[in-house]
């Protein structure tokens, strides 16, 4: 099974809109999923610039799936879906 890659946007907009709260994923994900999932912060995923006026920050990418208005719960649900849990 291929590893699931999680990227948390830590750009200014996402950080102000809540990605600071998502940093707990860095500790939570390895405990919950072990080596099945890699999680990392990203300086900017560039997603809010696509439609700035209607930004849905913070953003997280789980493989190629974009999670808008991301929360820890939404990200964990997306990981579970990718892993077939």
Rosetta blueprint (number, residue, H / E / L):
1 X L
2 X L
3 X L
4 X E
5 X E
6 X E
7 X E
8 X E
9 X E
10 X L
11 X L
12 X H
13 X H
14 X H
15 X H
16 X H
17 X L
18 X L
19 X H
20 X H
21 X H
22 X H
23 X H
24 X H
25 X H
26 X H
27 X H
28 X H
29 X H
30 X H
31 X H
32 X H
33 X H
34 X H
35 X H
36 X H
37 X E
38 X E
39 X E
40 X E
41 X E
42 X E
43 X L
44 X L
45 X L
46 X L
47 X L
48 X L
49 X L
50 X L
51 X L
52 X H
53 X H
54 X H
55 X L
56 X L
57 X L
58 X L
59 X L
60 X E
61 X E
62 X E
63 X L
64 X L
65 X E
66 X E
67 X E
68 X L
69 X L
70 X L
71 X L
72 X H
73 X H
74 X H
75 X H
76 X H
77 X H
78 X H
79 X H
80 X H
81 X H
82 X H
83 X H
84 X L
85 X L
